[in-house]
Amino acid sequence: MFNFFKKNKPNIQEEWNSKGEQYTSAINKMVEFGEKNGWENWKGEEPQDKRNHLANEILSLLRTANREQKTDLFRESFPPAHEPFIPFLEKQGQSIEMLHFIDNQKIVFLTGTSYQKRQAYILDNDIILELEDNITAIGKSKRGNIFAIAVLGKISTYNGWEGPLIAEFILNETAEFGITELVPFNDGKKILLVTSEGIYLIVKDAEKLIHPLNESNDEDWSPNIDMENATLSNDNAYIVAGDQCYDHAIMDAEGNTLGNIGPQSSYPHFCLFSHDDGQLITNSCHFYSGITIGIDADKLKGANVEPYTESDQYNVIDGNMRVYAGVAIDDYYILGDAYGYIKAFDKNGIKRWQHFLGSTISGITASDDGHTLWVASCSGMIHKLLLGKGHRDKHTIGDGNHYEEFRLLIWKEESQPLKW
């Protein structure tokens, strides 16, 4: 504990930890009961984190710990929390997106959304480095370690981070579109470009709109969409794209339609292939909830899954989450939702674990060996988790056996990112 802190506020650490442990224990017991016995049978009150009055002092101490390079000592004295800092998040939080693993303990990411001014960063262990301020989006291939970097009017692909240039794509029709997601093909010679103005396949000298399509030839039709989402299969044989108003379309590598998957909740919201490409999952949402289904890869060609209809064409992976981000590791998925949870499911929909971080999850990436996970949220935080290492303290909400090495607060109006 810090000397000045010990002299002036001797009881704040005890109060922070005792109330934090009580709250965490109560939440975990409630969730365990609800999931085992049905939430309709829970008759107790929802536990309350009673540490909001400490948040200002804790944040001040965190800033001091960062200035004095005593963050490890601070972390052991004050395990982090989400609930007490919600008033700060509403003012200072920001979306952190486009997380991509580079190598060792290094990732790249951007702050801001597609309609905001973005800033790109490298996070190397716990050291953060600002990149050029003209970068508008960064993407990584499903295989092959190909990176795509977008600046206004141009996308460049590279063989590895800072590796040799593969191709440059000069944009015309899509030049000024805000980019929601950028996925280079494994050879770096094509790009899947996801925007709220439509989803495009970018090749040399061509920008092909592949979703949505004006199949009725309406004169006043527009490709503008909301909840735009798309993915590539890991072998790049399939493209899948959907949005609020159009079902998930299954396409070949040239953007030709092969089938479609209707939402089982209100609106198509997310899609992802399993690590071995044996299954495609699609999520559809309604408010903060949703349904995720899995379709075997051998059923994709010619698939016609009707909306809101039970079918032997798919199995239910999860019936609760509105999924914003996800990653496939080995034989399971890790999905992040609107409530700030990450949850792991296998291909049969069996949940392996869940872990609470807080705020809407906006990005996830994993190390190549699947042992380290970086998770970002709209709180303006990145969490680095060591999977399966065991809980670091008694303040962890969830039944996953994971160790948070640190969280980084990249907040607006802070002079520097804060490590906790």
C-alpha positions in Angstrom: 0.0 0.0 0.0 1.2 3.5 -0.7 2.7 5.5 2.2 0.5 8.5 1.8 -2.5 6.3 1.5 -1.7 4.4 4.6 -1.5 7.6 6.5 -4.6 9.3 5.3 -7.2 6.6 4.4 -6.3 3.4 6.4 -9.7 1.8 5.9 -10.4 2.3 2.2 -8.6 -0.9 1.1 -10.4 -3.0 3.7 -13.8 -1.6 2.6 -13.1 -1.9 -1.1 -12.1 -5.6 -0.7 -14.6 -6.7 1.8 -17.6 -5.2 0.0 -16.2 -6.3 -3.4 -15.9 -9.9 -2.2 -19.4 -9.8 -0.7 -20.9 -8.4 -4.0 -19.0 -10.9 -6.2 -20.0 -13.9 -4.1 -23.6 -12.9 -4.1 -23.7 -12.3 -7.9 -22.0 -15.6 -8.6 -24.5 -17.5 -6.3 -27.5 -15.7 -8.0 -26.3 -16.6 -11.5 -25.5 -20.2 -10.5 -29.0 -20.5 -9.1 -30.7 -18.9 -12.1 -29.0 -21.0 -14.6 -29.5 -24.2 -12.7 -33.1 -23.8 -11.5 -34.5 -21.2 -14.0 -34.5 -17.5 -13.5 -38.3 -17.5 -12.9 -37.6 -19.3 -9.6 -35.1 -16.7 -8.2 -37.0 -14.9 -5.5 -34.1 -12.9 -4.0 -33.1 -9.3 -4.7 -30.3 -8.6 -7.1 -27.1 -7.9 -5.3 -25.8 -4.3 -5.2 -22.2 -3.2 -5.4 -22.0 -0.7 -2.5 -18.7 0.9 -3.4 -19.8 3.7 -5.7 -18.8 6.3 -3.0 -15.2 5.0 -3.2 -14.8 5.3 -7.0 -13.3 8.9 -7.1 -10.7 8.0 -4.5 -9.8 4.7 -6.1 -9.4 6.3 -9.5 -7.2 9.0 -8.0 -5.0 6.3 -6.4 -4.8 4.5 -9.7 -3.6 7.6 -11.5 -0.9 8.0 -8.8 0.1 4.3 -9.1 0.5 4.8 -12.9 2.6 7.9 -12.5 4.8 6.2 -9.9 5.0 2.9 -11.8 3.4 1.0 -8.9 0.5 -0.5 -10.8 1.4 -4.1 -9.8 1.2 -3.2 -6.1 -2.0 -1.2 -6.6 -3.6 -4.2 -8.4 -2.8 -6.5 -5.6 -4.3 -4.0 -3.1 -7.4 -3.1 -5.1 -8.7 -5.7 -7.5 -10.6 -3.9 -10.3 -14.4 -3.6 -10.6 -16.9 -2.4 -13.1 -20.1 -1.2 -11.4 -18.6 1.6 -9.2 -17.1 3.3 -12.3 -20.2 3.4 -14.5 -20.7 7.2 -14.1 -17.1 7.6 -15.4 -17.6 5.2 -18.3 -20.6 7.2 -19.5 -18.5 10.3 -19.9 -15.0 8.9 -20.6 -15.5 5.5 -22.1 -15.1 4.8 -25.9 -15.5 1.8 -28.2 -12.3 -0.2 -28.8 -12.5 -2.3 -31.9 -10.6 -4.2 -34.6 -8.3 -6.2 -32.1 -5.9 -8.4 -33.9 -3.1 -10.6 -32.6 0.3 -9.9 -34.1 2.8 -12.2 -32.3 4.2 -13.0 -28.8 2.3 -10.7 -26.4 1.5 -8.0 -29.1 -1.8 -6.9 -30.5 -3.1 -4.0 -32.6 -6.4 -2.2 -32.1 -8.3 1.0 -32.8 -10.4 3.4 -30.7 -13.6 4.8 -32.1 -16.3 3.5 -34.3 -16.8 3.6 -38.1 -18.4 7.1 -37.9 -15.8 8.6 -35.6 -12.2 9.8 -35.9 -10.1 6.7 -35.0 -6.7 6.2 -33.5 -4.7 3.0 -33.9 -2.4 1.5 -31.3 0.0 -1.3 -30.7 -0.2 -3.0 -27.3 3.0 -4.9 -26.6 2.8 -6.7 -23.2 1.6 -3.7 -21.2 3.3 -1.0 -23.3 1.1 1.0 -25.6 2.3 2.8 -28.8 0.3 5.2 -30.9 0.3 4.6 -34.7 -0.1 7.0 -37.5 -3.3 9.1 -37.1 -4.5 8.6 -40.7 -5.3 4.9 -40.2 -9.1 4.3 -40.5 -9.2 0.6 -40.2 -7.0 -2.5 -39.7 -7.9 -6.1 -40.6 -6.3 -9.5 -40.4 -6.7 -12.6 -42.6 -8.2 -15.8 -41.2 -5.1 -17.6 -42.0 -1.6 -16.7 -43.2 -1.0 -13.6 -41.0 -2.0 -11.1 -43.7 -2.8 -7.6 -42.4 -4.8 -4.9 -44.2 -4.4 -1.2 -43.3 -6.9 1.4 -44.6 -6.3 5.1 -44.9 -8.6 7.5 -46.6 -9.2 6.2 -50.2 -6.7 3.3 -50.0 -6.3 -0.2 -48.5 -2.9 -1.9 -48.4 -2.2 -5.5 -47.6 1.0 -6.9 -46.1 2.6 -10.3 -45.5 2.8 -10.1 -41.7 2.8 -7.0 -39.5 5.2 -4.5 -41.0 6.0 -7.1 -43.6 6.3 -6.9 -47.4 3.6 -5.1 -49.3 1.3 -7.5 -51.2 -1.2 -5.2 -52.9 -2.7 -1.7 -52.9 -6.4 -1.1 -53.6 -7.3 2.5 -54.6 -10.9 3.1 -53.6 -13.4 5.1 -55.6 -17.1 4.3 -54.8 -16.2 3.3 -51.2 -13.4 5.8 -50.6 -15.2 7.9 -48.0 -17.2 5.1 -46.3 -16.7 4.5 -42.6 -15.4 1.0 -42.2 -17.1 -1.3 -39.8 -14.8 -4.3 -40.5 -12.0 -5.1 -42.9 -11.1 -8.7 -43.7 -8.3 -9.5 -46.2 -8.3 -12.8 -48.0 -5.5 -15.2 -47.1 -3.5 -14.3 -50.1 -3.9 -10.5 -49.5 -5.3 -10.0 -53.0 -9.0 -9.4 -52.1 -10.7 -7.6 -49.3 -14.1 -8.1 -47.6 -15.2 -4.5 -46.8 -18.0 -4.1 -44.3 -19.7 -0.6 -44.1 -23.1 0.8 -43.3 -23.3 1.8 -47.0 -23.2 -1.9 -48.0 -20.8 -4.8 -47.9 -18.3 -5.0 -50.7 -15.8 -7.4 -52.3 -12.7 -5.3 -53.2 -10.4 -6.6 -55.9 -7.9 -4.9 -58.1 -9.7 -2.1 -60.0 -13.2 -3.2 -58.8 -15.5 -2.6 -55.8 -18.3 -5.1 -56.0 -21.4 -4.7 -53.8 -22.3 -8.1 -52.6 -24.8 -7.3 -49.8 -27.5 -6.2 -49.8 -28.7 -6.6 -53.4 -31.5 -4.8 -55.2 -33.1 -8.0 -56.4 -36.5 -6.3 -57.0 -34.9 -3.4 -59.1 -36.6 -0.8 -57.0 -35.9 2.7 -58.2 -35.6 4.2 -54.7 -33.6 1.3 -53.3 -30.5 2.1 -51.2 -27.7 -0.2 -49.9 -27.6 1.7 -46.6 -27.9 -0.8 -43.7 -27.7 -1.1 -39.9 -26.1 -3.8 -37.8 -23.9 -4.7 -40.7 -21.9 -7.9 -40.2 -19.9 -10.3 -42.3 -17.2 -13.0 -42.1 -15.0 -15.2 -44.2 -14.5 -18.9 -43.7 -11.0 -19.7 -42.6 -10.2 -21.3 -46.0 -11.9 -18.3 -47.8 -14.3 -20.6 -49.6 -17.4 -18.8 -48.2 -18.5 -15.3 -47.5 -21.4 -14.7 -45.1 -23.1 -11.3 -44.7 -26.2 -9.9 -43.0 -27.8 -6.8 -41.4 -30.8 -5.6 -39.6 -33.1 -5.9 -42.7 -31.6 -8.7 -44.7 -31.1 -12.4 -43.8 -27.5 -13.7 -43.5 -26.5 -14.5 -47.1 -24.1 -17.4 -47.8 -21.9 -16.6 -50.8 -18.9 -18.1 -52.6 -15.5 -16.4 -52.8 -16.7 -14.2 -55.7 -19.8 -13.0 -53.9 -22.4 -15.3 -55.7 -25.3 -16.3 -53.4 -25.4 -19.9 -52.4 -28.0 -19.9 -49.6 -29.5 -17.9 -46.8 -30.1 -18.1 -43.1 -33.1 -16.4 -41.5 -32.9 -14.9 -38.0 -34.3 -16.9 -35.1 -34.5 -13.7 -33.1 -35.5 -10.3 -34.6 -32.4 -9.1 -36.5 -29.3 -10.7 -38.0 -26.3 -9.4 -36.0 -23.2 -11.5 -36.1 -21.6 -14.5 -37.8 -18.4 -16.6 -37.4 -17.0 -19.9 -38.7 -15.5 -22.5 -36.4 -11.8 -22.9 -36.3 -11.9 -25.9 -38.6 -14.6 -24.4 -40.9 -16.9 -27.4 -40.0 -19.6 -25.1 -38.7 -21.0 -21.6 -39.3 -22.7 -19.8 -36.4 -25.1 -16.8 -36.9 -26.5 -14.6 -34.2 -29.7 -12.6 -34.3 -30.8 -10.1 -31.7 -33.7 -8.5 -30.0 -32.9 -5.6 -27.7 -30.1 -6.9 -25.5 -30.8 -10.6 -26.0 -30.5 -12.9 -28.9 -30.2 -16.4 -30.4 -27.1 -18.1 -31.9 -27.5 -21.1 -34.2 -25.0 -23.4 -35.8 -25.1 -24.8 -39.3 -22.9 -27.6 -40.5 -20.6 -26.6 -43.4 -21.9 -29.4 -45.6 -25.4 -27.8 -45.5 -24.3 -24.3 -46.5 -24.7 -24.7 -50.3 -28.4 -24.4 -51.0 -29.3 -23.6 -47.4 -32.7 -22.0 -46.8 -33.2 -21.6 -43.1 -36.6 -19.9 -42.5 -36.8 -17.1 -40.0 -38.2 -17.9 -36.5 -38.7 -21.6 -37.4 -37.4 -24.7 -35.8 -35.4 -26.8 -38.2 -33.1 -29.8 -38.4 -30.8 -27.6 -40.6 -29.3 -26.0 -37.5 -28.7 -26.5 -33.8 -29.1 -23.8 -31.1 -25.7 -22.7 -29.7 -27.1 -20.2 -27.3 -30.5 -18.7 -26.6 -29.7 -15.5 -24.7 -26.8 -13.4 -26.0 -26.8 -10.5 -28.3 -23.3 -11.1 -29.8 -21.0 -8.3 -30.7 -17.7 -10.0 -31.1 -16.3 -13.5 -31.1 -13.3 -15.8 -31.8 -13.0 -19.5 -32.6 -10.4 -21.5 -30.7 -9.8 -25.2 -31.3 -13.2 -26.8 -31.0 -15.1 -24.0 -29.3 -16.2 -20.3 -29.6 -15.7 -17.4 -27.2 -18.5 -14.9 -27.7 -18.9 -11.4 -26.2 -22.3 -9.9 -25.6 -24.2 -6.7 -24.9 -24.1 -7.2 -21.1 -20.4 -7.4 -20.8 -20.0 -11.2 -20.6 -17.8 -13.4 -22.6 -19.0 -17.0 -22.8 -17.5 -20.2 -24.3 -19.6 -22.7 -26.2 -18.8 -25.8 -28.1 -20.3 -26.7 -31.5 -23.2 -28.5 -29.8 -24.2 -25.5 -27.7 -22.8 -26.7 -24.5 -21.6 -23.8 -22.4 -18.1 -24.3 -21.0 -17.8 -21.1 -19.0 -18.7 -17.4 -18.6 -16.7 -14.5 -17.4 -18.0 -10.9 -16.7 -16.0 -7.8 -17.7 -18.7 -5.1 -18.1 -20.1 -2.9 -20.8 -20.8 -4.1 -24.4 -18.0 -6.2 -25.7 -16.6 -4.6 -28.8 -13.6 -6.7 -29.8 -11.8 -10.0 -29.0 -8.6 -11.6 -30.2 -6.6 -14.6 -29.1 -3.0 -15.7 -29.2 -2.2 -18.4 -31.8 -1.9 -21.0 -29.0 -5.3 -20.0 -27.6 -3.9 -19.4 -24.1 -4.2 -15.6 -24.0 -7.3 -13.5 -24.7 -7.6 -9.8 -25.2 -11.1 -8.4 -24.8 -12.2 -4.8 -25.5 -15.4 -3.1 -24.6 -17.3 0.2 -25.0 -16.1 1.1 -21.6 -12.8 2.1 -23.1 -11.0 -0.9 -21.6 -8.9 -3.7 -22.9 -8.7 -6.8 -20.6 -5.8 -9.3 -21.0 -6.8 -12.7 -19.7 -4.7 -15.8 -19.3 -7.2 -18.6 -19.9 -7.3 -21.5 -17.5 -4.7 -20.1 -15.2 -7.0 -19.7 -12.2 -8.7 -16.7 -10.6 -6.4 -13.9 -9.4 -8.6 -12.8 -6.6 -12.1 -13.2 -5.0 -13.5 -10.4 -7.1 -14.0 -12.4 -10.3 -17.6 -12.7 -11.6 -18.2 -15.9 -13.6 -17.3 -19.5 -13.5 -14.4 -19.4 -15.9 -11.0 -20.2 -14.4 -9.2 -17.2 -15.9 -6.6 -14.8 -14.6 -6.7 -11.2 -15.5 -3.2 -10.0 -16.0 -4.3 -6.4 -16.3 -6.9 -4.1 -17.8 -6.0 -0.9 -19.6 -8.3 2.1 -19.3 -8.0 4.1 -22.6 -10.4 6.9 -21.6 -11.2 10.2 -23.2 -9.9 13.2 -21.2 -7.2 11.1 -19.5 -3.6 12.3 -20.1 -2.5 8.7 -20.7 -3.9 5.1 -20.6 -4.2 3.8 -17.1 -3.0 0.3 -16.3 -5.0 -1.5 -13.6 
